[in-house]
Amino acid sequence: MKMQVSNLNSSKGGTGWRWLAGSFLSLFAVSVLAQSPADEAVQRCGTVEYERVLQQRNPNRLRQINELNSRLQQVEASRIFLRQAADDETIYRIPVVVHVVHNTASGEIGGTTNGNISDEQIASQIQVLNEDYRRQPGTNGFNTNPVGADARIEFFLASRDPSGEPTTGITRHYYAEKASFDVFNDDVLLSQIAYWPSDRYLNIWVTKVDGYLGFTQFPTMADTLNGLPATTNEFVDGSIIDYRYFGRQLGTVRSPTYCCGRTATHEIGHWLGLIHTWGDAVCGNDYVADTPTAEAANQTVNCRELFSTCSGVRTRNMIENFMDYSPDQCMNVFTQGQVNRMRTVLALSPRRFRLVQSSMTPLEETENLTINAYPNPAVADLTIDVQLKGFQSFTVELVDLSGRIVRTSFYADSPSTRVLVSTNQLATGLYIVRVKTATESVSSRLLVQ
């Protein structure tokens, strides 16, 4: 288990942002990658520095982060998900929108130096994400590490925009005023250029970034609850990634070190609540039990083994972990502990929870509560389409003609949703399907055969 340390506070007693705070297919004993001058001028990840900026903007953010971390620890201890029943087999599908922000006046798309990258380059990145998060056999995302795990998280380019219109999941924006954007000052500007609701989409801004390959906003506990101040960071929620490192060995991706799309894999790991394997401190804590403690990041261009001595114990660094700073070719592991943490974040962080709920059973919202129960007559299982305005909590009840509730389910803070109700072992006859929100109630007759 990792040491308890504070990652941002100099005092050992400070809380800091503490919650933030395998084997290869082929592991080279000594593998030296040629690093270009452009690679040497950038840092792999700016998320730690970016988090400091967000906390300066929003005095409540540290409290919200610590609250989520406390809840995560409770869930991890009891293995009980608080917002939904635990289901280790559920595959979460994340709708992605890629906002390409460029200064190519001609509007030309694609090429080796053009920030207005091609659809094919973007598609290659989505493919890498799915290989890595699904630990897909036969790909660079597969590993045989005994603690390696399939996250059961998939990514797809959104097929509908916020207005419900068909989309490719890619937006393109010519912006002549700036040739590049920096981690500390331009996130709000980028969101003003392009943004889709972050409780329905993972926003990825692809542009030229000053000094970093990319950076990301971490989730918090109270990130979309009513009554938050205007400094809430929902409009900059997502990842910002340099166009020269987005995708796999295609188009503008020419770096031999950061060649294979792992910048996005790493950054989205942060979006899902993971911190760096060394805990952003010497022998720091990443709050995952099955990642070995490390003294520091793998800041080399090598895939050879590194070792750390923490609390007097010498261990091998997991340089193949996606949350280290290793070259792309070294990376291919999320551990089971990291997977548990990411999936718990999807259940507990309100904005992340809304996003996966919206994508798993997408139904259009309606001004008033409506329901459609089918098949009717029902034999085994009943499907109920519940359509409503925005996100609301609601109860689904199946009531017999004597008024007795024979089935009931509660859905917290949900969008329009398709739900299943079992009719097994119910007596043949008429029933009432009743759905209730805080302000509305709708009923429909059902025949069970």
ChimeraX attribute file (.defattr): number of C-alpha atoms within 10 A of each C-alpha:
attribute: neighborCount
match mode: 1-to-1
recipient: residues
	/A:1	12
	/A:2	20
	/A:3	14
	/A:4	16
	/A:5	25
	/A:6	23
	/A:7	24
	/A:8	20
	/A:9	13
	/A:10	10
	/A:11	11
	/A:12	12
	/A:13	9
	/A:14	13
	/A:15	18
	/A:16	20
	/A:17	23
	/A:18	24
	/A:19	25
	/A:20	26
	/A:21	27
	/A:22	20
	/A:23	20
	/A:24	19
	/A:25	17
	/A:26	11
	/A:27	14
	/A:28	13
	/A:29	10
	/A:30	10
	/A:31	14
	/A:32	14
	/A:33	16
	/A:34	12
	/A:35	15
	/A:36	12
	/A:37	9
	/A:38	9
	/A:39	17
	/A:40	12
	/A:41	11
	/A:42	15
	/A:43	14
	/A:44	22
	/A:45	22
	/A:46	20
	/A:47	23
	/A:48	21
	/A:49	13
	/A:50	19
	/A:51	21
	/A:52	14
	/A:53	14
	/A:54	19
	/A:55	17
	/A:56	12
	/A:57	13
	/A:58	14
	/A:59	13
	/A:60	15
	/A:61	23
	/A:62	21
	/A:63	17
	/A:64	18
	/A:65	25
	/A:66	20
	/A:67	15
	/A:68	21
	/A:69	23
	/A:70	15
	/A:71	19
	/A:72	26
	/A:73	15
	/A:74	14
	/A:75	17
	/A:76	15
	/A:77	9
	/A:78	9
	/A:79	13
	/A:80	14
	/A:81	19
	/A:82	14
	/A:83	16
	/A:84	13
	/A:85	9
	/A:86	14
	/A:87	10
	/A:88	10
	/A:89	8
	/A:90	11
	/A:91	15
	/A:92	18
	/A:93	17
	/A:94	22
	/A:95	22
	/A:96	22
	/A:97	27
	/A:98	24
	/A:99	23
	/A:100	23
	/A:101	27
	/A:102	23
	/A:103	19
	/A:104	16
	/A:105	10
	/A:106	7
	/A:107	13
	/A:108	12
	/A:109	13
	/A:110	17
	/A:111	15
	/A:112	13
	/A:113	13
	/A:114	18
	/A:115	25
	/A:116	24
	/A:117	28
	/A:118	18
	/A:119	14
	/A:120	13
	/A:121	21
	/A:122	22
	/A:123	15
	/A:124	17
	/A:125	24
	/A:126	21
	/A:127	16
	/A:128	23
	/A:129	24
	/A:130	19
	/A:131	21
	/A:132	28
	/A:133	24
	/A:134	19
	/A:135	23
	/A:136	15
	/A:137	12
	/A:138	10
	/A:139	13
	/A:140	20
	/A:141	24
	/A:142	24
	/A:143	26
	/A:144	15
	/A:145	16
	/A:146	10
	/A:147	16
	/A:148	22
	/A:149	23
	/A:150	19
	/A:151	24
	/A:152	17
	/A:153	18
	/A:154	18
	/A:155	18
	/A:156	17
	/A:157	19
	/A:158	21
	/A:159	15
	/A:160	14
	/A:161	17
	/A:162	13
	/A:163	6
	/A:164	9
	/A:165	8
	/A:166	11
	/A:167	14
	/A:168	13
	/A:169	19
	/A:170	17
	/A:171	14
	/A:172	17
	/A:173	15
	/A:174	16
	/A:175	15
	/A:176	11
	/A:177	7
	/A:178	10
	/A:179	15
	/A:180	16
	/A:181	19
	/A:182	16
	/A:183	19
	/A:184	15
	/A:185	11
	/A:186	14
	/A:187	22
	/A:188	14
	/A:189	11
	/A:190	20
	/A:191	18
	/A:192	11
	/A:193	15
	/A:194	19
	/A:195	23
	/A:196	18
	/A:197	16
	/A:198	21
	/A:199	20
	/A:200	23
	/A:201	28
	/A:202	26
	/A:203	25
	/A:204	23
	/A:205	26
	/A:206	26
	/A:207	25
	/A:208	25
	/A:209	21
	/A:210	17
	/A:211	20
	/A:212	20
	/A:213	24
	/A:214	30
	/A:215	30
	/A:216	28
	/A:217	23
	/A:218	24
	/A:219	28
	/A:220	26
	/A:221	23
	/A:222	21
	/A:223	20
	/A:224	18
	/A:225	10
	/A:226	7
	/A:227	7
	/A:228	11
	/A:229	10
	/A:230	8
	/A:231	14
	/A:232	19
	/A:233	21
	/A:234	18
	/A:235	18
	/A:236	24
	/A:237	27
	/A:238	28
	/A:239	23
	/A:240	31
	/A:241	24
	/A:242	23
	/A:243	27
	/A:244	26
	/A:245	27
	/A:246	30
	/A:247	28
	/A:248	25
	/A:249	19
	/A:250	22
	/A:251	23
	/A:252	23
	/A:253	23
	/A:254	17
	/A:255	19
	/A:256	17
	/A:257	22
	/A:258	26
	/A:259	21
	/A:260	26
	/A:261	25
	/A:262	29
	/A:263	28
	/A:264	27
	/A:265	24
	/A:266	26
	/A:267	29
	/A:268	22
	/A:269	22
	/A:270	24
	/A:271	23
	/A:272	22
	/A:273	25
	/A:274	26
	/A:275	27
	/A:276	27
	/A:277	30
	/A:278	25
	/A:279	31
	/A:280	22
	/A:281	19
	/A:282	17
	/A:283	22
	/A:284	24
	/A:285	29
	/A:286	30
	/A:287	26
	/A:288	21
	/A:289	14
	/A:290	14
	/A:291	22
	/A:292	23
	/A:293	30
	/A:294	31
	/A:295	20
	/A:296	21
	/A:297	21
	/A:298	22
	/A:299	13
	/A:300	14
	/A:301	21
	/A:302	21
	/A:303	24
	/A:304	17
	/A:305	16
	/A:306	16
	/A:307	16
	/A:308	18
	/A:309	15
	/A:310	17
	/A:311	10
	/A:312	7
	/A:313	8
	/A:314	13
	/A:315	14
	/A:316	13
	/A:317	23
	/A:318	25
	/A:319	29
	/A:320	27
	/A:321	22
	/A:322	28
	/A:323	30
	/A:324	25
	/A:325	25
	/A:326	25
	/A:327	27
	/A:328	24
	/A:329	23
	/A:330	27
	/A:331	30
	/A:332	30
	/A:333	28
	/A:334	27
	/A:335	23
	/A:336	19
	/A:337	17
	/A:338	28
	/A:339	22
	/A:340	18
	/A:341	22
	/A:342	20
	/A:343	23
	/A:344	25
	/A:345	26
	/A:346	21
	/A:347	22
	/A:348	24
	/A:349	24
	/A:350	20
	/A:351	25
	/A:352	26
	/A:353	21
	/A:354	23
	/A:355	23
	/A:356	21
	/A:357	22
	/A:358	23
	/A:359	18
	/A:360	16
	/A:361	14
	/A:362	13
	/A:363	16
	/A:364	15
	/A:365	17
	/A:366	13
	/A:367	9
	/A:368	10
	/A:369	18
	/A:370	18
	/A:371	20
	/A:372	15
	/A:373	21
	/A:374	14
	/A:375	15
	/A:376	14
	/A:377	15
	/A:378	18
	/A:379	15
	/A:380	14
	/A:381	14
	/A:382	19
	/A:383	16
	/A:384	19
	/A:385	17
	/A:386	24
	/A:387	20
	/A:388	23
	/A:389	15
	/A:390	13
	/A:391	15
	/A:392	15
	/A:393	13
	/A:394	22
	/A:395	15
	/A:396	23
	/A:397	20
	/A:398	23
	/A:399	20
	/A:400	18
	/A:401	10
	/A:402	7
	/A:403	10
	/A:404	11
	/A:405	15
	/A:406	12
	/A:407	15
	/A:408	14
	/A:409	13
	/A:410	15
	/A:411	16
	/A:412	13
	/A:413	15
	/A:414	20
	/A:415	26
	/A:416	24
	/A:417	23
	/A:418	17
	/A:419	15
	/A:420	15
	/A:421	17
	/A:422	14
	/A:423	18
	/A:424	13
	/A:425	7
	/A:426	15
	/A:427	11
	/A:428	12
	/A:429	12
	/A:430	15
	/A:431	22
	/A:432	17
	/A:433	22
	/A:434	18
	/A:435	23
	/A:436	16
	/A:437	16
	/A:438	9
	/A:439	8
	/A:440	12
	/A:441	15
	/A:442	15
	/A:443	18
	/A:444	13
	/A:445	15
	/A:446	21
	/A:447	14
	/A:448	20
	/A:449	15
